[in-house]
Amino acid sequence: MPHDHAAAARLVVLDRDGVINRDSSEFVKSADEWLPLDGSIEAIAALSKAGYKIAVASNQSGIGRGLIDDAALGAMHEKMCSLVAAAGGRIDHIAWCPHRPDEGCDCRKPAPGLLLQIAARFACPMTAVPVVGDSLRDLEAALAVQARPILVRTGNGEKTLAALPPNLAGIEVFNDLGSAADALLAE
């Protein structure tokens, strides 16, 4: 797929669980349970230092399910941002959906609401903006706004790759956020 990189703002959107940190089928419920994947913090810092704005877009239905509260989510995000800052980078914006899947909101991925919030926040279209995820819903949300879907094999990535629909055949796939970031930095 050709990409017009000149038209894209220097923005990259990252899913959180399974891309930046270890995912859990039991939900990540505290800052202590929030554990970065190898190389992910350094990858974010490298993109940030190279001039990319970093946004995180995360479904957090654990809030709607009553498993975590805003304070716990805030503590996780504080830890994530602090680790990135300690590595010399910064996360510029975090957008999350607190709703359960059955609530029919427009922000829970694969709906494009979180990506549209990020587009508004940075006053730039999402066209060709790299969106890195490990689940089909991340990639579908990216397609919905003409962004550039990138799959990593961490988290749910291997399962997602094994079941990619035809409209996502041929998308970019990387072992982890570190290798995806290296590819973006080499462009």
N, C-alpha and C positions, 0 to 999 in steps of 0.2 A: 504494500500500500504506500503510495507516495505521500509525503507529508510536506507541507509548506512551512518550514520551521521559521522563516522570516516573519510570517503573519502571527505566529503564536507568541503570546507574552511569555516572558521567562517565568513560567509558573509550572509547578508540578504538584499533582494531587496524589496523596497516598492514602490507601486504606490503612486502618490501624492494626486490628487483630489479625495475625497471620502474615502480616507484611513487615510491620515495625516490631511487634512483640509477639510472644507465643500466644497462640489461640487456645481456648479451652472450651470443651463441649459443656462445661459447667459454668461458663461465663467467667471472665476475669473480674473479680469483685473488689479488689483492694490494690493499693499501691504496692503492697508486698507481693501480690500475685502477678503484678505487671512486670514481666521479664523481657528485656529486649532480645531479639534474635541476633545472632552473631553478625557483626558488621553493619547492622541497620542504623545505629546512631551515627557511626562514622560516615555512612553513605549520605545521610541527611545533612550532616555538617559539610561534607564536600560539595553537595549541590548548593547549599546555602552560600558557602564561601565563593562559589563560582557565579553567583548572582541570581540564582533561582529563588523565587518566593516559594515557600513550602506551605501547602495547605493539607490538612488531614480531614478526610471525610469518613465518618464512622457510624454504622448502625449500632446503637446501644440500647437494644430492647430490654436489657436487664433493668433499666430504669422503669419502663412501663410495666415490667413483670414484678416490680417490687424487690428485685434481688440486690440492687445497688441504689444508692441515693446520689444526689447531685454532689454532695461533699466527697464521696468516695471517687466519683468520676473526676472531680476537680483535682483530687490528690494524685490520681493516676496521670492526668495530663500535666500536672506540675512536675512530677517525676520525669516524664518523657521530655518535657521542655528543658528541664534542668540538665538532664544528661546530654541533650543536644548542645545546649549552651556551653557545657563544660568541654565539649569536643570542638568548640569554636564556631558553631552554627546557630541557627534559630528557626523555630517553627513560627510562621507568621500568622496562621489562622487555624482554628480547629472548629469544624462543623460536625454536629452529631444529631442523629435522629433518636429521640427517647421512646418512640412508639413501639408497641407490639405489632407483629405482622398483621393481626386481624383488625387494626384500627383504620386501615385504608388511608393513611396520610400520603402526602406527595413527596415526603423527604426520605422515606426509607428506601435505600437502594434495593432493587433496580430502578425505582423512580428517580428522576434526575434532580429532585429538589435540593439536595445538599450541594450538588455541583452548580446549580443555578445560584444558590446563596453565595458560593465562593466566587462565581463570576461577578456577582453584584458587589461583593466586598472589594474585589480588586479592579472593578470597572473594566473588565476585559472579557471578550467572548471566550468560550471554552474550546472553540475550534482548534483542533490539533494539539491541545494541551495534553501532555502525558498524564494518564491516570493509571496508577500502579495498584493492582489488586490481586487477590488470591482466589476470589470467588466469582462465579458467573455474574452475580448481581452487580459487582463492581464494574465488570466489562460492559454489561448491558447499560448501566447508567452512563458510562463514557460514550457509548454509541449514540445514546439518546440526545446528547448535546454536541455531536460531531467532534468529540475529543478523541484522543489517541489511546486506545486501550492497550495496556501492557500487563501481561500475566507473570507472576512469580510463582515458583514451584513450592515455596514455603507455605505453611498453614494448610489451607484446602487446595493449594495450587495443583498438586499432582492429580487429585480427583477431578478438578475443574478441567484440566488439560485433557484427561481421558474422555471427557464427555462434551467437548466443545461443539456447539452447533455450527452448521455450515456458514452462517454469517460472520463467524469469528475465526474461521479457518485461516491460517496464515498470519495471525497476529503475532506480535513480538512476545517471546517467552524467555525468561531469564531464571537462573537458579535461585536468586534471592535479590533483595533490594540493592545490595552492594554491586552485583553485576549489572543490574538495570541502570543504576546511577553511573557506573563506569561508561556504559554505552551512551547515555545522554551527554555525559561530559566530553565524550570523544567526537560529538557531532560538530 
